């Protein structure tokens, strides 16, 4: 297990890292989002299994889905065509997450890794974090920030009937999802909009940030 964690960490930390200021949602300019979108790799061609997963996975669910644009680049239909980091960069609900991913240089990795599940914290989830903890993470993009972000990603596209249970994250940590149907929680965080499809990932938008136990 130690070898697996070191391998994943080395892959994530080998990416180029950009240092950018972290602030409130109103302080984030369009540059961060544009940088992420333009620097990210093009969407990989979906395999037959991926296309089937997207077509047959069912509709997104949860009260938070109402905040997702009905049309345009940030809509569910458009997100399904883009790789996950690009899809998130077009969704105003996830703009703080996009800033953090850009700082850590993880956009290309998320865009080009096939078949993953991402638990994506909302802007409000980041705003509710302890400021000292958030500042500490943003000041350490090669270490703590990368660990926190990869703590939200697991291998495999988990459908709602598969997502409950314990999962190993790309950070080498464990997270536990509880619930069924359209009611799920991940630790103290609730899934507010689940089963969102992108070209290479299934996304569950959550109302809390999943901090590794050591932090």
VENMOQUI-V758209 format. One record per backbone hydrogen bond with DSSP energy under -0.5 kcal/mol. CO is the residue of the C=O (numbers start at 1). NH is the residue of the N-H. E is the energy in kcal/mol with one decimal. If there is no record, write none. Layout:
co=CO nh=NH e=E
co=CO nh=NH e=E
This chain:
co=1 nh=5 e=-2.5
co=2 nh=6 e=-2.3
co=3 nh=7 e=-2.2
co=4 nh=8 e=-2.4
co=5 nh=9 e=-2.7
co=6 nh=10 e=-2.5
co=7 nh=11 e=-2.0
co=8 nh=12 e=-2.4
co=9 nh=13 e=-2.8
co=10 nh=14 e=-1.2
co=12 nh=15 e=-1.1
co=18 nh=20 e=-0.6
co=24 nh=27 e=-1.1
co=24 nh=28 e=-0.8
co=25 nh=28 e=-0.8
co=29 nh=32 e=-0.8
co=29 nh=33 e=-0.7
co=30 nh=34 e=-2.7
co=31 nh=35 e=-2.9
co=32 nh=36 e=-2.1
co=33 nh=37 e=-2.4
co=34 nh=38 e=-2.8
co=35 nh=39 e=-2.3
co=36 nh=40 e=-1.2
co=47 nh=51 e=-2.8
co=48 nh=52 e=-2.3
co=49 nh=53 e=-2.3
co=50 nh=54 e=-2.5
co=51 nh=55 e=-2.5
co=52 nh=56 e=-2.4
co=53 nh=57 e=-1.0
co=61 nh=194 e=-3.1
co=62 nh=65 e=-1.5
co=63 nh=66 e=-1.2
co=64 nh=67 e=-1.6
co=65 nh=68 e=-1.4
co=69 nh=76 e=-0.5
co=72 nh=75 e=-1.7
co=75 nh=79 e=-2.7
co=76 nh=80 e=-1.8
co=78 nh=81 e=-1.5
co=78 nh=82 e=-0.7
co=79 nh=82 e=-0.9
co=79 nh=199 e=-0.7
co=82 nh=199 e=-3.0
co=83 nh=87 e=-2.8
co=84 nh=88 e=-2.5
co=85 nh=89 e=-1.9
co=86 nh=90 e=-0.9
co=87 nh=90 e=-0.7
co=88 nh=91 e=-1.6
co=90 nh=92 e=-0.6
co=91 nh=94 e=-2.0
co=92 nh=95 e=-0.9
co=93 nh=123 e=-1.6
co=94 nh=98 e=-2.1
co=95 nh=99 e=-1.9
co=96 nh=100 e=-2.1
co=97 nh=101 e=-2.7
co=98 nh=102 e=-2.5
co=99 nh=103 e=-2.3
co=100 nh=104 e=-2.1
co=101 nh=105 e=-0.7
co=101 nh=106 e=-2.2
co=102 nh=18 e=-0.7
co=102 nh=105 e=-0.8
co=103 nh=18 e=-0.6
co=106 nh=110 e=-2.6
co=107 nh=111 e=-2.3
co=108 nh=112 e=-1.9
co=109 nh=113 e=-1.2
co=112 nh=114 e=-0.6
co=115 nh=156 e=-2.9
co=116 nh=202 e=-2.0
co=117 nh=154 e=-2.5
co=118 nh=120 e=-0.8
co=118 nh=204 e=-2.7
co=119 nh=121 e=-0.6
co=120 nh=206 e=-2.2
co=122 nh=126 e=-1.6
co=123 nh=127 e=-2.2
co=124 nh=128 e=-1.6
co=126 nh=129 e=-1.2
co=130 nh=134 e=-2.3
co=131 nh=135 e=-3.0
co=132 nh=136 e=-2.0
co=133 nh=137 e=-2.1
co=134 nh=138 e=-2.6
co=135 nh=139 e=-1.7
co=137 nh=140 e=-1.5
co=137 nh=145 e=-0.7
co=140 nh=143 e=-1.0
co=140 nh=145 e=-2.0
co=140 nh=146 e=-0.5
co=141 nh=146 e=-0.5
co=143 nh=147 e=-2.3
co=144 nh=148 e=-2.8
co=145 nh=149 e=-2.5
co=146 nh=150 e=-2.6
co=147 nh=151 e=-1.0
co=149 nh=152 e=-1.8
co=150 nh=153 e=-1.3
co=150 nh=170 e=-1.0
co=150 nh=171 e=-0.9
co=152 nh=119 e=-3.0
co=153 nh=170 e=-2.3
co=154 nh=117 e=-2.8
co=156 nh=158 e=-0.9
co=157 nh=159 e=-0.7
co=159 nh=162 e=-2.7
co=159 nh=163 e=-1.4
co=165 nh=177 e=-2.9
co=167 nh=175 e=-2.5
co=168 nh=155 e=-0.6
co=169 nh=172 e=-1.8
co=173 nh=169 e=-2.8
co=175 nh=167 e=-3.0
co=176 nh=187 e=-1.1
co=177 nh=165 e=-2.8
co=178 nh=185 e=-2.5
co=180 nh=182 e=-0.5
co=180 nh=183 e=-2.4
co=183 nh=180 e=-1.5
co=184 nh=191 e=-2.6
co=185 nh=178 e=-2.6
co=186 nh=189 e=-2.2
co=189 nh=186 e=-3.1
co=190 nh=192 e=-0.7
co=190 nh=207 e=-1.9
co=192 nh=64 e=-2.7
co=192 nh=65 e=-0.7
co=193 nh=205 e=-2.9
co=194 nh=61 e=-1.8
co=195 nh=197 e=-0.5
co=196 nh=203 e=-3.5
co=200 nh=116 e=-1.7
co=201 nh=198 e=-2.7
co=202 nh=118 e=-2.3
co=203 nh=196 e=-2.7
co=203 nh=205 e=-0.5
co=204 nh=120 e=-1.6
co=205 nh=192 e=-2.6
co=205 nh=193 e=-1.6
co=206 nh=122 e=-1.9
co=209 nh=211 e=-1.1
co=212 nh=215 e=-2.1
